[in-house]
Amino acid sequence: MGADAVRIDAGALTVFLAEVFHAAGCSQAEGQRVAENLVGANLSGHDSHGVIRTPRYLGWLKSGNLVADRDVSVVSDTGALMILDGQFGFGQTVGPQAVARGIERAKELGVAVVALRHAGHLGRIGAFAETAAAENQVSVHFVNVAGSVLVAPFGGAERRMSTAPVAIGVPGAGGAPVILDFATSLVAEGKVLVASKGGKPLPEGSLIGPDGRLSADPAMLYGPSDPAVQPNSRNGAGALVAMGGHKGSGLALMCELLAGALTGSGATGPGYDKIYNGMLSIYMSRDRFGAEDDYARELRRYVDYVKSAKPVAGGGEVLVPGEPEARMRGVRRKDGIPLAPDAWDAIAGAGRDLGVTPPAPLS
Ligand code: NAD
């Protein structure tokens, strides 16, 4: 974040956004859930999936891409496998509902698979793995974004895949859980959004032009920047690059097939009139795998062993997945959430338009 970032207190931001989403048509409870989830992503350091999404969510609510106060409906329930339909409701409502059912079923049977189709944007998928880990559940989540074609497949210079995130979480057995959570594109689309609004610049080579040349320019995705217009990823001529060469590209393809084709949600492509998530989640009860003490000992031993590797840079440190987010939560709860001025102006303006007064920045 640039030096000119404004800082907003997390609590005040949550109260503000809950009112904004309520004023836009969500119940108070849903407004609160959306606000907590977006602010939670910023607190965890994932600004791409935080409050910067507010104007886009409000636009989607207006256009019918998202529907207020929808619950999941059960398409089929055959015990260890549940197929749920999010009915284009807010991901912050239908996502936690699907996760709660998966956790409950895995506690009963030892394992549960939940296919969630047609969910509004689910935000930071790692939040679901954290919820499951807190309930002593191992979980694996494959996600795709139908209607969002952003990523070039390995060897290609044209978009064919979504940013299709994967999250895996294991319970911490009395310590911190290990939570791996990332987009299969080299950077998440929201990070391009943040960069386009003056936030953290993108790593070189995270985008590719139609001529096959690598780039770091957000215009590849959004077209030329215009502060008066919401960035629209359909306007750019380029694509995001998949992470990890052919391996990341292959993982993204499997996310499209598991979360899109298998769940019945739809693998991405042209011709969708909505942008939404599909998610295939697997939950496994940790306690069915053996004694808690043995697992805790081996988890601790291995995490400590990994972290004891000599750091590449002097003063550096080896971290395990989930640690950066946990640390960032400590810092930002105390210091507030930094936002690029452009991004904050758009969020505050969206609130004022709905008659809700934004909080004053901390400094
Ligand atoms: P990222 O590149 O920041 O990677 C995050 C992962 O890497 C985390 O597990 C983190 O703990 C780990 N990590 C980061 N630094 C580390 C270090 N130094 N050592 C060890 N581990 C480290 O994440 P991203 O790809 O930008 O994704 C951001 C978010 O976007 C994710 O929460 C993802 O779920 C979300 N997302 C959501 C959608 C959607 O449609 N809902 C689509 C794409 C991405």
Residues whose N, C-alpha, C, O or C-beta is under 5 A from the ligand:
A	BS01	NAD	H46 H49 H121 L122 G123 R124 I125 G126 V145 T163 A164 P165 I179 L180 D181 F182 A183 S185 V187 A188 L319 V320 P321 G322 E323 P324
